[in-house]
Amino acid sequence: MVAGWEWDETLFAGTAAHYRRGRLPYAPGLADALAGILGLDGHGRLVDVGCGPGILALALAPLFREVVGVDPDAEMIAEARREAGARGVTGKARWVRIRAEELPAGLGRFTVATFGQSFHWMDRERVAAITWDMLETGGALVHISDLKTGTLTAEGLPLPAVPGAAIEELVKRWLGPVRRAGRGVLPRGTPDGEAAVLARAGFSGPRRHVVPGGQVIERTVDDVVAGVFSMSFSAPRLFGTRRADFEADLRRLLRDASASGRFSARLPSTEVFVWGKDTRYDGP
């Protein structure tokens, strides 16, 4: 947890409806890569911690007997449950509205625990220790995120690139220069250094893998607007009664950037760190 900042239930309030459309997907091949790395064959149990609307848990559902997604946001859980129904996997997917710090919550033991760009929002020391206890011996904690060190070039794109820098400046003009997060702010951003945290909890590793991205996809103005409203630092509630005015400004910016209202974007690569509950080590 970031010093001087406390989690609150408004962190992602109002973002769930925009998340699936607005966020760029993980790199294609992530599920196949994890199946090979972890030897997944449709058995075992997965807990996806900070599951949001179920994007990662549902992508991995065919690799497990049961998947359990946990998230503190009621709207995220509702979206995950709805999407599970649409995909016909309701019988093997379970959704629990709790904070990670409230685990294990009687959920039992798991083969794999995933954290898809969520670990930094938690009391990491506490959650790492809890996750150790929830995993079976020989199980794995998998930390998944977009590759931050890669350079995504706009060269050769068939349509204008999404004007990310201009959007960032627009958000700052409306909400201020310091990153918003729930009812608080994060002047230094979210924490890193999860490797030290997980090592202290007793996990071995990590093994690092990169699933290559770079694929070009098309984005509409509505997609980009949804992406802005899916982020914790530009969640709809942060604009209060001025939300419609901000959205109008955002749409003007996007129209100026692309007369057709269409953009090209490259998918980022996906970085995967696999931490093991080593059979040679009996706990922290």
C-alpha positions in Angstrom: 0.0 0.0 0.0 1.3 3.5 -0.8 2.4 5.5 2.2 -0.1 8.3 2.9 -2.9 6.8 0.8 -5.7 4.5 1.8 -7.9 2.3 -0.4 -11.5 3.3 -0.5 -14.5 1.8 -2.2 -14.8 4.6 -4.8 -11.5 3.7 -6.4 -13.1 2.1 -9.5 -16.6 3.3 -8.9 -18.4 3.8 -12.3 -15.6 2.2 -14.4 -17.0 -1.3 -14.8 -19.4 -0.5 -17.6 -16.5 0.9 -19.6 -13.8 -1.6 -18.8 -14.3 -4.4 -21.3 -14.7 -2.1 -24.2 -12.2 0.5 -23.2 -9.2 -1.4 -22.1 -6.8 -2.9 -24.6 -6.7 -6.7 -24.3 -3.7 -8.7 -23.2 -1.5 -9.9 -25.9 -3.0 -12.8 -27.9 -1.6 -16.1 -26.9 -1.5 -15.3 -23.1 -3.8 -18.3 -22.2 -1.8 -20.7 -24.4 1.5 -19.4 -22.9 0.3 -19.9 -19.4 -1.0 -23.4 -20.2 2.4 -24.4 -21.4 4.3 -22.6 -18.6 2.2 -24.1 -15.8 1.2 -27.4 -17.4 -2.5 -26.5 -17.2 -4.9 -29.2 -18.5 -8.4 -28.3 -17.4 -8.0 -29.5 -13.8 -7.1 -27.5 -10.7 -8.6 -24.3 -9.3 -7.8 -20.6 -10.1 -8.3 -17.6 -7.9 -8.0 -14.3 -9.7 -7.4 -11.6 -7.1 -8.7 -8.1 -8.1 -10.6 -9.7 -11.0 -12.4 -6.6 -12.2 -15.0 -7.6 -14.8 -13.5 -11.0 -15.2 -11.3 -10.4 -18.2 -8.4 -12.5 -17.1 -10.4 -15.2 -15.1 -12.7 -15.8 -18.1 -9.9 -16.0 -20.6 -8.2 -18.7 -18.4 -11.4 -20.5 -17.4 -11.0 -23.3 -20.0 -7.7 -24.2 -18.4 -9.2 -25.0 -14.9 -11.9 -27.1 -13.3 -13.1 -24.0 -11.4 -12.2 -20.3 -11.4 -13.0 -17.9 -8.6 -12.8 -14.1 -9.1 -12.6 -11.8 -6.1 -13.0 -8.0 -6.2 -14.3 -5.4 -3.8 -16.3 -3.5 -6.4 -19.9 -4.6 -6.8 -20.2 -3.3 -10.3 -17.1 -5.2 -11.4 -18.5 -8.4 -9.9 -21.8 -7.9 -11.6 -20.1 -7.4 -15.0 -18.0 -10.5 -14.5 -21.1 -12.6 -13.6 -23.0 -11.3 -16.6 -20.1 -12.0 -19.0 -19.7 -15.5 -17.5 -23.3 -16.2 -18.4 -22.9 -14.8 -21.9 -20.0 -17.2 -22.4 -21.8 -20.2 -20.9 -19.3 -20.8 -18.1 -21.5 -19.9 -15.1 -21.2 -23.4 -13.7 -17.4 -23.3 -13.3 -17.0 -19.6 -12.5 -17.7 -18.1 -9.1 -17.5 -14.3 -8.2 -17.0 -13.1 -4.6 -17.2 -9.4 -3.6 -14.4 -9.0 -1.0 -11.1 -7.2 -0.7 -8.0 -9.3 -1.1 -7.1 -8.5 2.5 -10.2 -10.4 3.6 -9.1 -13.7 2.0 -9.1 -16.7 2.4 -12.8 -16.2 3.2 -13.4 -20.0 3.2 -12.7 -20.3 -0.5 -10.4 -23.3 -0.1 -7.1 -24.1 -1.8 -6.0 -23.2 -5.3 -3.5 -24.4 -7.9 -2.9 -20.9 -9.3 -3.5 -17.4 -8.1 -3.4 -14.6 -10.7 -3.0 -10.8 -10.2 -3.8 -9.0 -13.4 -2.5 -5.4 -12.8 -4.1 -5.4 -9.4 -1.4 -6.2 -6.8 -0.3 -2.6 -6.4 -3.7 -1.6 -5.0 -3.4 -4.0 -2.0 -1.7 -4.4 1.3 0.9 -6.4 -0.5 2.8 -7.9 2.4 -0.5 -9.2 3.9 -2.0 -10.4 0.6 1.2 -12.2 -0.4 1.2 -14.1 2.9 -2.5 -15.0 2.6 -1.9 -16.2 -1.0 0.9 -18.4 0.1 -1.4 -20.1 2.5 -4.2 -20.5 -0.1 -2.0 -22.2 -2.7 -1.4 -25.9 -2.8 2.2 -27.0 -2.5 3.7 -26.7 -5.9 1.2 -24.0 -6.8 2.0 -20.7 -8.5 1.3 -17.0 -8.0 1.3 -15.3 -11.4 1.7 -11.5 -11.8 0.5 -10.3 -15.2 0.7 -6.8 -16.6 1.3 -4.8 -19.8 5.0 -4.6 -20.6 5.9 -1.1 -19.5 9.4 -1.0 -21.1 8.3 -1.7 -24.7 8.1 1.1 -27.2 4.9 1.0 -29.3 5.6 3.0 -32.5 2.9 4.7 -34.5 4.9 4.2 -37.7 3.1 2.3 -40.3 -0.3 2.4 -38.7 -3.2 2.5 -41.2 -5.1 5.1 -39.2 -4.1 8.0 -36.8 -2.8 6.8 -33.5 -4.8 7.4 -30.4 -3.5 10.8 -29.1 -2.6 9.5 -25.6 -0.4 12.4 -24.5 -3.1 14.9 -25.4 -5.7 12.9 -23.6 -3.5 12.8 -20.5 -3.1 16.6 -20.6 -6.8 17.0 -20.9 -7.5 14.9 -17.9 -4.9 16.9 -15.9 -6.6 20.2 -16.9 -9.9 18.9 -15.6 -8.7 17.0 -12.5 -5.4 18.6 -11.6 -1.8 17.5 -12.1 -1.6 15.0 -9.3 -2.9 11.5 -10.1 -6.3 10.9 -8.5 -7.1 7.5 -6.8 -10.5 7.1 -5.1 -10.9 9.9 -2.5 -7.1 10.4 -2.3 -4.2 11.2 -4.6 -1.0 9.4 -5.7 1.7 12.0 -6.2 4.3 9.3 -6.8 2.1 6.8 -8.6 1.5 3.2 -7.6 4.2 1.2 -5.9 6.6 -1.2 -7.6 9.1 -3.7 -6.0 6.7 -6.6 -5.8 9.6 -9.0 -6.2 10.9 -8.2 -2.7 7.5 -8.5 -1.2 6.8 -11.9 -2.8 10.3 -13.2 -1.9 9.7 -12.2 1.7 6.5 -14.2 1.7 8.4 -17.3 0.7 7.8 -17.6 -3.0 10.6 -18.8 -5.2 11.4 -17.3 -8.6 10.4 -15.5 -10.5 10.3 -17.0 -14.0 9.7 -14.1 -16.4 7.9 -14.5 -19.7 6.8 -12.0 -22.3 3.9 -12.7 -24.6 4.6 -10.6 -27.7 2.2 -7.9 -28.7 2.4 -5.3 -31.4 -0.7 -6.4 -33.2 -2.7 -3.5 -34.8 -6.4 -3.1 -33.8 -8.9 -0.4 -34.8 -10.4 1.9 -32.1 -13.4 4.1 -32.5 -14.0 7.4 -30.6 -16.5 5.5 -28.3 -13.8 2.9 -27.6 -11.3 5.6 -26.6 -13.8 7.4 -24.4 -14.6 4.1 -22.7 -10.9 3.6 -22.1 -10.5 7.0 -20.4 -13.5 6.3 -18.1 -12.2 2.8 -17.3 -9.2 4.2 -15.5 -9.0 4.8 -11.7 -7.4 8.2 -12.3 -10.2 9.4 -14.7 -13.2 7.4 -13.3 -16.5 9.0 -14.2 -17.3 10.0 -10.6 -14.2 12.1 -10.3 -15.7 14.7 -12.7 -18.9 15.0 -10.7 -21.5 17.2 -12.3 -19.0 18.2 -15.0 -18.7 14.8 -16.5 -20.7 15.6 -19.6 -18.6 18.8 -20.2 -15.4 16.8 -19.9 -16.7 14.1 -22.3 -17.6 16.8 -24.8 -14.1 18.2 -24.6 -12.6 14.7 -25.0 -14.7 13.9 -28.0 -13.7 17.3 -29.7 -10.1 16.4 -29.1 -10.6 13.0 -30.7 -12.5 14.4 -33.7 -9.7 16.9 -34.3 -7.2 14.0 -34.2 -9.1 11.8 -36.7 -11.7 13.1 -39.1 -13.1 9.6 -39.6 -13.5 9.0 -35.9 -11.3 5.9 -36.2 -7.8 5.2 -34.8 -5.2 2.5 -34.9 -3.5 1.1 -31.8 -0.8 -1.5 -31.2 -1.5 -4.0 -28.5 1.3 -3.9 -25.8 3.2 -7.1 -25.0 2.2 -8.9 -21.8 4.7 -9.5 -19.1 4.3 -12.5 -16.9 6.1 -13.3 -13.7 5.6 -16.8 -12.2 6.3 -17.3 -8.5 6.3 -20.8 -7.1 5.2 -22.2 -3.8 8.4 -24.3 -3.7 8.0 -27.9 -2.4 11.4 -27.5 -0.8 10.2 -24.6 1.4 7.5 -24.9 3.9 6.3 -21.3 4.3 7.5 -17.8 5.2 
